[in-house]
């Protein structure tokens, strides 16, 4: 009987290993798990995607260029007269890993500009969880990449969000997980089953309750410092505002509306354009435009991209050539 018992255990072990191997292979080949977007850490701006990544996950393409931006090659050449636009933001402009590269906001803007016969190099220096202070830190460390126009993409909670330091997280990994099954569990299943970590990037959970006057003041000073840095380096400074339509914001909507009014008042005094997508998005449902009330679906990316392009072509830059 004992040999039969060992044989049964061995059969079960082989079957288990076979199922695990098939699951691992399926997760890798079908969903692209096991190879997430990897990040690097910098104390001046938190974390940022590593350069030269080319991934296919959840049936969408994700790529970073030689500088870690989720966009095409930067092609820094002082002799190139092509107009250059640098977008800087958090996960809203980064685009999430559920939206194909060609469909994210910044890529859509580049496509639509080319369709309107305005060829431009459009760069996407964005990273999940960033606050305005992270974005300023990035620009002062990395520069403007010869941009003619720098567009800071802010969402509602950015108006009171403090600097986001890097904390080890399955959402912003520094190295590949041990296997695809491990990533499935720690990044996707465990947070939902045990509610042990946020299901969204830290920038979306960085502000609890209404904005405080102190945080608003600090953020406005950061935005002023960003504007000054950009203009001192010869580029135009513009703000694209993507409204958050989530419960955490709606509970204190009047407070957030006041924070936005303060931003617009600051911008008007300095002749800084604020391209506010609130009215444009109000005609559409949250479910149509957003995954979760803050991160855009492809339909939201297309709508807001068109809104920016319409503004840009109505306010064209002076010809340089």
N, C-alpha and C positions, 0 to 999 in steps of 0.2 A: 504493500500500500504506500509505503514511503516514497519509492521512485515515482509512483503515479502522482503523488502530491507535489513533488518537486517539478514534475513535468507540467502540471497544471499551472504552478506559479510561473514557470518559465514561459509558458504559452501566453499567460496574462501579461507578463513583462514585455514580451516581444510585440504583442498586440498594442499595448500602451505606447511603446516606443514608435511603432508604425503609425499610430494615429497622431502622435505628437509631431513626427517628422512630416506627415502630410499637412498638418495644420500649419507648421512653421513654413513649409514651402508655399502653401497657398497664400498665407498672409504676406509673404515677401513678393511673390509673383503677381498676385491680384491686387492687393492693397498697398504694396510698397512699404509695409512696416519693416522695422529693423534698420532702416536708414532714414531717420528724420532729418529735418533741417538742423544743422549744427551751428552753435553760436560761439563767439569768443567774448571775453570779458575785458572791459576797459574801465578803470575807476572814474574817468571823466564823463562817460555816458552810459554806463551800465553794460548791457550786452548788445551785440550786433551780429547778424548772420556772417558766417565765414564766407570768404570768396570762392568763386569757381565751383559751386555746387549745381548739379543737374540731376533732379529727382523726378520720379513719377509716383505720386501717392494719391490714393483715393480717386484714381482715374483722372487726375489733373497734373499738369507739368509745373514744376517749381524750379527756378534757376536763379543763381546770383552771379553777377559779373566779377571782374577781377578785383573790385573794391568791396564786394559783399552786398552790393545793392541788388534788389530784385528788379533788374532791368537789363537792357542790352549793354554792350561794351561802352565805356565812358569815352574812349578815343580822345584823350587829351592832346590836342594839337593847336597851338596858338595860331597857326596859319589857317585853320578851318573856320570859315566865316559862318557856319551854321549856328543858328540861334540855340542857346542851351538853357533848359529849364530844369532846376533841381527841386524836387519835392522832398520835404523832410516831415516825418510824422511817426505815428505809432502804428498799431495793428490795422487801423482803418485804411491807411494808405499802403501799408505792407500787403494787405489783401487777403490774409488768412491762407491756410494750406488747403482749403476746400474750394478755392476759386482758381481756375486755370490761369497761367501766367498772362495769356493774351487778353483775359477778361477783367483783370484787376483795374482799379481806378486809373492809375498813372499810365499803364500801357494803353488803356482806352483813349486817354487824352492824346497820347502820341499818335495813335492811329487816326483819330478824328482830325487832328491838325494836318496830317499828311493828306487826308481825303479832301481837305479844304485848301490844298495847295500851299500849305505853310509847313515846309519841312523843318523839323526841329529835333535836336537830341534831347530826349526827356529821360531824366534819371530819378530813381526812386530810392532815396536814402532813408528808409523807415525801418523800425524795429518794434516788435510787440512790447507793450508795457511802457513805452517812453512817455515822459512828461515834457513840458516845454523846457525844463532845465536840462534834461538829457539831450534834447535836440540842440540846445545852445552849446553844450559840452562837445557834442559831435562836430558841429561846425567849427568851433575854435580849434579842435584837435586835427580835423581832417581837411578843413578848408571848404571852398565853394565849388571845386572842380570846374573852374572857369565858367561858371554859370552866369548868364545874363539876367536871369530872373530866378529868385528863390521863393518857393511857395511853402509856407508852413501850414500843415494840415492839422487843425485842432478839432476835437469833438467837445461836447458839452462838459464832460467831467475834467477835461484838460484845464479848464478855466480856474480850477482850484487844486490841481494835482501837484504834489511835491515831487522832487527828484526820486526816481525809482532805482534803488540799488539792486544789483544782481543778487538773487538768492537761488541756490540750486533748485531746479524744478524740472519735471518731466516735460514741461511746456517749452523750455528753452535749454535743451541738453547741450553739453559741451563735448560729448562723445557718443558714439553709437551704443545702444543697449546691447546686452549680451545676446539677445535673440528677439525675433519678431513677437513671440508669445509674451515675453517680458514687457515689451513696449505696449502691447495690447492691454495687458493687465494694469501696469502702473500709470499709463497716460490716459487711458480711456475707460476702463471698467472700474478700477478701484475708486476714482473720484466720484463716480456716479453711485456706486454701491455703498461705499463707506462715507462719502462726502468728506474726504480727508484733505483734499486740495481744491482750489478753485477750478472751475471748468473753463474759465476764460483767462486771458492774459492778465497780469497784475495791474495793468493800467486801467482795466475796466472795473477793478475792485478797490482801487486806491483811495477813493473818496467815499466816505460813509456819511449819510445825512446831507444837509444843505451845505453849500460852500460857506466858509468863514471869511470874514473881512480880511483877516491877516493873510490867509492863503491866496485870496484874490489879489491883494496888493503885491504879494511876493511874485505871483505869476505874471502880473502886468509888468513888473520891473524886469523880469526875465525876458518877456517879449520885447520890451524896449531895448534891452541889451542885445537881443538877437537882431532887431531891426538895425541898430547902430553898427553892429559888426558887419552885417550884410551890405549896407549902404557904403560903409567905409571902404569896402573891398570892391566897390564899383558895380554892384548888382542892384536890381530893383527888388523890393520886399513886398510880398503879398500874402494875405491870409485866406485860406479856404476853410470855411467852417462847416463841418458835417454834424448835424444835430443828433444827439442820442435820444432814442424814443423807447426807453426802458423804464420799468417800474421804479427803480431807485431814483431816477431823475424826475419822473412824473409826480412823485410824492412831494417834491419841493420845486415844482416847475417855476413858480413865481420867483424864487430865489435864483434859480439858474438863468431865467430870463433877465433878471437884473444884472447878473454877472456878465451876460452877453452884451447888455446895453452899455455897461462900463467899458468893455473891450471896444465896442464900436465908437464910443465917445473918445477914447484914447486914440483910436485909429483916425478918426476924423480930424483931430487936432494936428496929426502928423501926416495927413494926406496918404494914409496907408489903405489901399483897397481891402475890404473884407467881403469875400464872395460867400455869402450866406446861403446855404442850400435848404434852409428851413421851409420857406414858402414852396420851393420846387418839390420837396419831398412830401409836403402836407397833403397833396392831391392823391397820394398813393398810400396803401395800407402798410403797416409795419411789416407784416408777413411777406409782402411783395418785395420790399427793399432790403430787409435786414434778416440776418440769421437769428439775432438775439436782441435786437433793439439798438445795437451799436455797430456791429460788423456787417458790412454790406454784402448782399448777394450780387450776382452778376447784373441783375436788373438795376439795383441801386448804383453799382459802379458805372453802368452806361448812362443813367440819368444824370448823375453828378458830373461825370466827365463831359457830357454835352453842355451842362450848365457852365462849367469852367471854360470850355472852348468858345461858347457864345460870348462870354465876358471878354476873353482874350482877344478875339477877332474884332470886338467892338472897341477895344482899347489896345490897338496894335503898338508894338515897340517902334521906335524911330529906326528908319532904315540905316544900315551901316555900310552897305555895299550895293 
